[in-house]
Amino acid sequence: MPGFETIIDQKRPVKVLKTLLKKKEIPHALLFTGIEGTGRENAALTLAKACNCFGKNPEPSQNNNQFELRQNDQSFPTEPCNTCHSCRRIESDNHPDIIRIKPVGSYIRIDKIRTLCEKLIRKPYEAGMRVVIISDAQALNPSAANALLKLLEEPPDRTILILIAPQIADLLPTIVSRCQNIRFNPISRKNLARLLNKEYGLDQVEADLTAAMSGGSITRALEMNGSNWKQQRDWLLKGSGLDRPAELPEKSAGQLMLFAEKLAQNKNNIPGSLEIFKSWIRDLIIFKFNRDKIINRDLVDKIKGASRGMTIKILIKKIDVIQSAQKDVQYNMNTRMAMEVMMIRLARE
């Protein structure tokens, strides 16, 4: 079962969490930030297990509970045993005092937070430390965020709230100010490729390419491994005209709008598609200096041709256009409009 030792490339976050456990000084609210697939959820569950791990202590009975057993302890274990009653229940998502909240659709609505507040009025059923994990906390709608803020201002006893979000800018500043932020960094290309090769059986070339394209996310890498992402990448580059960026200004407005419409049809694929565009343009820039550092190594000949005649200044402007589109999508701008604006700007820049 997973523990801190399975969290790749996150030495600083793990060190911080272990120090908090060792000193038994865990804040009532933590904020784990970073891209998806960097171990944030794993770290939250491992922390919950460590705070409630019996280890060599006796299992709870009618006459004792986890809180009583832990009262006189000097610290929590820095690694959960993963075998005691409490660890097993948390691992199987079957512990009454480990509460997990996730968005329904695009949002976490106020009824979820109200229900949570009602639960937290009561004492934990059996845990020494109740843990609430709010995944995708950036999805809190305004009323839910304000309700959560009131909870953070008056935190319940023996309760830790862990918010998980991509970045602190996605949350109300007043919420962020009441949490201790722990940042999880993207996983290095080298370590992610090693994981894909050893644990998931990808050959080294495929593992290197997938790791490079995943942006440091295990989740993204595994999604790519289970899809025809190379075909999708080739369609995106050809359809957008970025495979021959010098010719992009020659495309008609009708062609640009048609591609933007097709791109917007599957909203769930847009974040990955925009990352593919960025990696491609990045390669066009990097190729001018060191071809060994490009990401799309299987397309080196196409990169050589596409890079020719494009100045670094123009290519950087195109990356800025794509990043602007990413922000528009993130903040729920009309998807088709965001793609249309992006395509028009890519052709003009």
Secondary structure, DSSP 8 states (H G I E B T S, - for coil): ---GGGSTT-HHHHHHHHHHHHHT---SEEEEES-TTSSHHHHHHHHHHHHH--TTS---BTTB-HHHHHTT-S---SS--S-SHHHHHHHTT--TTEEEE--BTTBB-HHHHHHHHHHHHS--SS-SSEEEEETTGGGB-HHHHHHHHHHHHS--TTEEEEEEES-GGGS-HHHHTTSEEEE-----HHHHHHHHHHHH---HHHHHHHHHHTTT-HHHHHHHHTTTHHHHHHHHHHHHTTTSGGGGGGS-HHHHHHHHHHHHT-GGGHHHHHHHHHHHHHHHHHTTT-GGG-S-GGGHHHHHHHHTT--HHHHHHHHHHHHHHHHHHHTT--HHHHHHHHHHHHHH-
